[in-house]
Amino acid sequence: MWNLSATAIAAAVRSGEVSAREVVDAHLARIAEVNPRVNAVTQLLADRARAAARETDRARAAGEPLGPLAGVPFTVKECTRIEGVPTTFGTPRFRELVAPADAVPVARLRAAGAIPIGHSNMPTLILAGMHTRSELYGDTRNPWDAARTPGGTSGGDGVAVATGMAALGLGNDSGGSVRIPATFCGVAALKPTTGRFAADQRMLGPDDPGPASQVLVTDGPLARTVADLRLAYETLAGPDPRDPRAVPAPLYGEPLDSRLRVAVVADPGGHGVHPSVRRAVEGAAEALRDAGYQVDEVPDVPRLDEALKAYHQLTSTEFAPSWPAVRQLLGEGGDRFIELTMRHNPPVDAAGLIRLMGTWMSIRRSWTEFLDAYPLLLGPVFTEPPVEPGLESRDQAGRDRVASAMRLCSVTSFVGVPAVAVPTGLDAEGLPTGVQLIGRPFREDLCLAAAQHVEDRLGTLTPIDPLM
């Protein structure tokens, strides 16, 4: 049953074809078999998951209605709260930080019938780099090639979903953190519009974070199929009193022209793209043409280099006041990625921050104008194949190389638009490739529909057994 999609699991549980307990036990057995090789699941919630499954089975036997994700096991990133479980952020300092309540997205998935089966690994404090390595739990390995990173920062979820340890993963994304591990592990992911999914960013106390953490960070699901992403999207969307940013926008917008225009940019900013990544973009473009889209190559996306500079300046300025204390929590070498980033993009002063906020709005306007002409943009998630673990923290050249490769993810997080990462096949080395489909604000439906057409024509890649 661990081979089944979330959609298939939920349908089978609702119909009584299988019990939720059987589903959970199958996934726990898969975790016992696979996790020692990949180290993706950190805190296993076996007893709690079995208890939730028993309650699901009791409700079905009593004729009570079951939710759209009934019995579906999912993992939760170590920075997202599960009631009664430590939210460790991957650091020993927080190993006893027990969550008093579920985070909003966890509560919504539970309400739809899904069952959290474990926490998943991530870089320490979400700050130690792109590679999923935490001080508390160690390295997570890419199931396709242990010499390559699984990506991050939601790398534990990407690996868990790719290997069949969970049908869904709940990560978050502020510059590629669900899309990159999805692409490196051969699964799909959704980064929603800023304000689409409600959340509470007060992670470590009563105070809210600064503007970068408030606006750039969005929760997002990872799954093996686009249909499963759609189910998670419908479950997670909507406002909540704890989040004044969340917007009650319709899940599905007005239909657009029958031949929807798609802009294609294989090399954003002209900084270079690996041939296998270019071929992935070209293959997805051809799949969309075959599906009836009007697909046009365009010179570039709006103001990429300016947006990247502003993105990094904004985050560096927010990190700067607390950085001396925070870096002490990151463990040996865990501070190198942020240190290298801040060296390349130093914080700005108060006047600079005011100018930066104006630049932010101006760049967002340029993107909305671009997406008014092209409702969808097709491009790479990462402009290279999966790189070696920890490249971004090795030295300045490694950091700059990774930052450049993930540039389209960073910029689209900066402007707050939705994106779906979808696999496109394998490259010559047998590593997964993928692309992202980026849309107008609050038009996740267009991204999901286009990603479905790509998946229909190019297929899915997982679940797989780790190739170690």
C-alpha positions in Angstrom: 0.0 0.0 0.0 3.0 2.3 0.3 3.1 2.3 -3.5 -0.4 4.0 -3.7 -1.0 7.6 -4.3 -2.7 9.7 -1.6 -5.8 9.9 -3.8 -5.9 6.1 -4.1 -5.3 5.5 -0.4 -8.1 7.9 0.6 -10.5 6.3 -1.8 -9.7 2.8 -0.6 -10.1 3.7 3.0 -13.4 5.5 2.5 -14.8 2.6 0.5 -13.6 0.0 3.1 -11.4 -1.7 0.6 -8.5 -1.3 3.0 -8.4 -0.2 6.6 -6.5 2.9 7.7 -4.6 0.6 10.2 -3.4 -1.5 7.3 -2.2 1.6 5.4 -0.4 3.0 8.5 1.3 -0.4 9.2 2.4 -0.7 5.6 4.1 2.7 5.7 5.6 2.0 9.1 7.1 -1.2 7.7 8.4 0.8 4.7 10.0 3.3 7.0 11.7 0.5 9.0 13.1 -0.9 5.8 14.2 2.3 4.0 14.8 5.1 6.6 18.1 3.6 7.9 19.5 4.1 4.4 18.3 7.6 3.8 17.7 9.2 7.2 14.7 11.3 6.2 12.2 10.6 9.0 13.4 11.9 12.4 10.7 11.5 15.0 8.6 8.5 14.2 5.0 8.7 15.5 4.1 5.0 15.2 1.8 4.7 18.2 0.0 8.0 17.6 -0.4 7.1 13.9 -1.9 3.7 14.7 -4.3 5.3 17.2 -5.4 7.8 14.6 -5.9 5.0 12.1 -8.0 3.1 14.6 -10.2 6.2 15.0 -10.6 6.5 11.2 -11.6 2.8 11.0 -14.1 3.2 13.9 -15.7 6.3 12.1 -16.0 4.4 8.8 -17.6 1.4 10.6 -20.1 3.7 12.3 -21.1 5.2 9.0 -19.6 8.6 9.7 -18.3 10.6 6.8 -14.6 10.5 6.2 -12.5 13.4 4.8 -10.8 13.6 1.4 -7.5 12.5 2.8 -8.8 9.7 5.0 -6.0 7.4 6.2 -3.2 9.2 4.2 0.1 9.2 6.1 2.2 12.4 5.8 5.5 13.7 7.2 5.9 17.1 8.8 9.1 19.2 8.6 10.9 19.6 11.9 10.1 23.3 12.1 6.3 22.8 11.9 4.4 22.0 15.1 2.7 18.7 15.8 0.8 18.8 19.1 2.6 17.0 21.9 5.8 16.4 19.8 9.1 18.4 20.1 9.6 21.0 17.3 13.4 20.7 17.3 14.4 22.7 14.3 17.2 20.1 14.0 19.1 21.6 16.9 19.8 19.9 20.3 18.9 23.1 22.1 15.2 22.6 21.1 14.9 18.8 21.5 12.5 19.3 24.5 10.5 22.1 22.8 7.1 20.3 22.8 4.4 21.8 20.7 1.3 22.8 22.6 -0.9 22.6 19.5 -0.8 21.7 15.8 0.4 24.3 13.3 -2.5 25.5 11.1 -1.6 23.3 8.1 -1.1 20.2 10.2 -4.5 20.8 11.8 -6.1 21.1 8.3 -4.6 17.9 7.0 -5.7 16.1 10.1 -9.2 17.5 9.8 -9.3 16.1 6.2 -8.4 12.6 7.6 -4.6 12.6 7.0 -2.4 11.0 9.6 1.0 12.5 10.6 3.5 9.6 10.7 6.6 11.4 11.6 8.7 14.6 11.6 11.2 15.0 8.7 14.7 16.2 8.6 15.9 19.7 7.4 19.0 21.9 7.7 19.5 23.1 11.2 17.2 26.0 12.0 16.3 26.1 8.2 19.5 28.2 8.0 22.4 25.9 7.6 22.2 25.6 3.8 20.3 24.0 1.0 21.5 20.4 1.8 19.4 18.6 4.4 21.8 18.1 7.3 20.8 19.0 10.8 23.0 19.1 13.9 20.5 16.9 15.8 19.8 14.2 13.1 22.7 14.3 10.6 22.5 14.0 6.8 19.6 12.9 4.7 20.6 11.1 1.6 19.3 11.3 -1.9 17.7 8.0 -2.8 18.8 8.3 -6.4 22.5 8.8 -5.6 23.9 9.2 -2.1 26.7 11.4 -3.5 24.1 14.1 -4.4 22.1 16.2 -2.1 18.4 15.6 -1.8 18.0 19.4 -1.7 16.3 21.4 1.0 15.3 22.8 3.1 12.3 20.3 3.0 14.6 17.5 1.9 13.4 15.0 4.5 9.9 15.3 3.1 11.1 15.0 -0.5 13.0 11.7 0.3 10.1 10.3 2.4 7.6 10.8 -0.4 10.0 9.6 -3.1 10.7 6.3 -1.3 7.1 5.5 -0.3 7.6 6.2 3.4 4.7 8.8 3.2 2.2 9.7 0.6 2.4 13.4 1.3 5.0 15.7 2.9 4.4 19.1 4.5 7.3 21.4 4.0 7.7 25.1 3.5 9.3 27.3 0.9 10.9 30.7 1.0 13.2 30.4 -2.0 12.8 26.9 -3.4 12.6 24.7 -0.2 9.8 22.5 -1.5 10.5 22.8 -5.2 14.2 21.9 -5.1 14.0 18.7 -3.0 11.0 17.7 -5.2 13.0 18.1 -8.3 16.1 16.4 -6.9 14.1 13.5 -5.6 11.7 13.0 -8.5 8.4 14.2 -7.0 6.1 17.1 -7.3 5.6 20.1 -5.0 3.4 23.2 -4.7 4.6 26.6 -3.5 1.4 28.6 -3.1 0.8 32.3 -3.5 1.7 34.4 -0.4 -1.5 34.5 1.6 -3.1 31.4 0.0 -2.4 29.1 3.0 -2.9 30.3 6.5 0.0 29.9 9.0 1.4 31.3 12.2 5.0 32.4 11.9 5.5 32.8 15.7 7.7 29.8 15.9 9.8 30.4 19.0 7.7 32.8 21.2 5.0 35.4 21.2 6.6 37.8 18.8 6.1 37.8 15.0 9.2 37.8 12.8 10.2 40.5 10.4 9.0 41.2 6.8 11.1 38.6 5.1 9.9 35.7 7.3 6.3 37.0 7.2 6.1 37.3 3.4 8.6 35.0 1.8 7.8 31.8 3.8 4.9 29.7 2.6 3.9 26.2 3.6 3.7 23.7 0.7 2.9 20.1 0.1 5.1 17.5 -1.7 3.5 14.4 -3.4 4.2 11.8 -6.0 1.4 13.0 -8.4 -0.1 16.3 -9.3 -3.6 15.0 -8.4 -2.3 14.5 -4.8 -1.0 18.0 -4.8 -4.4 19.2 -5.8 -6.0 17.4 -2.9 -3.6 18.9 -0.5 -4.1 22.3 -2.0 -7.8 22.2 -1.6 -7.3 21.1 2.0 -4.7 23.7 3.0 -6.1 26.8 1.4 -8.2 29.4 3.1 -8.1 32.1 5.9 -7.7 31.5 9.6 -8.0 34.1 12.5 -4.4 33.4 13.4 -3.1 34.7 10.1 -4.3 38.2 9.0 -2.4 37.7 5.7 -4.4 34.8 4.5 -6.9 35.7 1.7 -10.3 34.0 1.1 -9.6 33.8 -2.7 -11.4 31.3 -4.8 -9.6 28.0 -5.2 -10.4 28.0 -9.0 -10.4 31.2 -11.0 -12.3 32.2 -14.1 -11.5 30.2 -17.3 -9.0 31.9 -19.6 -8.5 31.6 -23.3 -8.6 28.1 -24.7 -5.0 28.5 -25.9 -3.4 29.7 -22.7 -0.1 31.5 -23.3 3.0 30.1 -21.6 6.3 32.0 -21.6 9.4 29.7 -21.6 12.7 30.8 -20.1 15.3 28.0 -19.8 18.1 30.2 -18.6 16.8 33.0 -16.4 19.1 36.0 -16.4 21.4 34.4 -18.9 23.7 33.0 -16.2 23.9 29.6 -17.7 22.0 26.3 -17.6 23.1 22.7 -17.8 22.1 20.9 -21.0 20.1 18.3 -19.1 18.0 21.1 -17.4 17.5 22.8 -20.7 16.3 19.6 -22.3 13.9 19.1 -19.3 12.4 22.6 -20.0 12.2 21.9 -23.7 10.4 18.5 -23.1 7.9 20.2 -20.8 7.3 22.9 -23.3 6.6 20.3 -26.0 4.2 18.5 -23.7 2.3 21.7 -23.2 2.2 22.4 -26.9 0.8 19.0 -27.4 -1.9 19.8 -24.8 -3.0 22.8 -26.7 -1.1 25.7 -24.9 0.4 28.5 -26.9 4.0 28.2 -25.8 6.4 31.0 -26.6 10.1 31.4 -25.8 10.7 34.9 -24.3 14.0 36.7 -23.7 13.9 36.7 -19.9 11.9 37.1 -16.8 11.5 40.6 -15.3 14.4 42.2 -13.4 15.9 39.0 -12.3 19.3 40.3 -11.0 17.7 43.3 -9.3 15.2 41.0 -7.6 17.9 38.6 -6.4 19.9 41.4 -4.9 16.9 42.8 -3.1 15.8 39.3 -1.9 19.2 38.6 -0.3 19.5 42.2 1.1 16.1 41.9 2.7 16.9 38.5 4.3 20.4 39.6 5.5 19.0 42.7 7.0 16.4 40.7 9.0 19.0 38.1 10.1 21.6 40.7 11.2 20.3 41.8 14.7 19.9 38.2 16.0 22.7 36.6 14.0 25.3 36.6 16.8 23.0 34.5 19.0 21.5 32.4 16.3 24.8 31.3 14.9 25.6 29.7 18.2 22.7 27.3 17.7 23.8 26.1 14.3 26.7 23.8 15.4 30.1 23.5 13.8 30.1 24.8 10.3 26.3 25.4 10.3 26.7 29.1 10.1 28.8 29.1 7.0 26.0 29.4 4.5 24.4 32.5 6.1 27.8 34.0 6.8 28.8 33.6 3.1 25.4 35.0 2.0 25.7 38.1 4.3 29.2 38.7 3.1 28.0 38.8 -0.5 24.8 40.8 0.4 25.5 42.8 3.5 22.6 44.2 5.5 21.3 47.7 4.7 20.6 50.6 7.1 17.2 52.1 7.9 17.2 54.3 4.9 18.3 51.4 2.7 15.5 49.3 4.1 12.9 51.9 3.1 14.3 52.0 -0.4 14.3 48.2 -0.5 10.6 48.0 0.4 9.9 50.3 -2.5 12.0 48.2 -4.8 10.2 45.1 -3.7 6.8 46.6 -4.6 8.2 47.8 -8.0 9.5 44.3 -8.9 6.2 42.7 -7.9 4.4 45.1 -10.2 6.8 44.2 -13.1 6.0 40.5 -12.5 2.2 41.1 -12.4 2.5 43.0 -15.7 4.5 40.1 -17.2 2.0 37.5 -16.0 -0.9 39.6 -17.3 0.5 38.9 -20.8 1.6 35.3 -20.0 -0.6 33.6 -17.4 2.0 30.9 -17.0 5.8 30.8 -17.0 7.8 27.6 -17.6 11.3 27.4 -16.3 13.9 25.4 -14.4 13.7 24.8 -10.6 17.5 24.5 -10.4 19.8 25.2 -13.4 22.1 22.2 -12.6 21.5 18.5 -11.8 21.6 17.7 -8.1 24.9 18.9 -6.7 27.1 17.3 -4.0 26.0 17.7 -0.3 27.0 20.9 1.3 28.4 22.6 -1.8 26.7 25.9 -0.7 28.6 26.0 2.6 32.0 24.9 1.3 33.3 28.3 0.2 32.1 31.5 -1.4 32.3 30.0 -4.9 30.1 27.1 -3.9 27.6 29.4 -2.2 27.4 31.6 -5.2 27.0 28.7 -7.6 24.1 27.3 -5.7 22.4 30.7 -5.2 22.7 31.2 -9.0 21.3 27.8 -9.8 18.2 28.3 -7.6 17.6 31.9 -8.9 14.2 31.4 -10.4 12.9 29.9 -7.1 14.3 32.8 -5.1 12.8 35.4 -7.3 9.3 33.8 -7.5 9.3 33.6 -3.7 10.3 37.3 -3.5 7.3 38.3 -5.7 4.9 35.9 -4.0 3.5 34.0 -7.0 2.5 30.4 -7.0 4.6 27.6 -8.6 4.3 23.8 -9.1 7.4 21.7 -9.5 6.8 18.6 -11.6 9.2 15.8 -12.8 10.1 15.4 -16.4 12.1 12.2 -16.5 15.7 11.1 -15.9 19.0 12.6 -17.3 21.9 10.6 -18.8 23.2 9.8 -15.3 19.9 8.4 -14.1 19.1 11.4 -12.0 15.6 13.0 -11.9 14.9 16.2 -13.8 12.0 18.6 -13.4 10.6 22.0 -14.2 8.4 24.6 -12.5 5.2 26.2 -13.7 4.7 29.7 -12.3 1.4 31.5 -12.4 -0.4 34.7 -11.6 -1.2 35.4 -7.9 -3.9 33.1 -6.6 -4.0 31.1 -9.8 -2.5 27.9 -8.5 -5.3 26.1 -10.5 -3.6 27.1 -13.7 -0.2 25.9 -12.5 -1.7 22.6 -11.3 -3.6 22.0 -14.6 -0.5 22.7 -16.7 1.6 20.4 -14.4 -1.0 17.7 -14.9 -0.6 17.9 -18.6 3.2 17.5 -18.3 2.8 14.6 -16.0 0.2 12.9 -18.3 2.7 13.0 -21.1 6.1 12.5 -19.3 5.0 10.2 -16.5 6.0 9.8 -12.8 9.2 8.5 -11.4 8.5 7.3 -7.8 8.2 5.6 -5.4 11.7 4.0 -5.7 14.0 1.9 -3.6 17.1 3.8 -2.6 20.0 3.2 -4.9 22.8 3.0 -2.3 
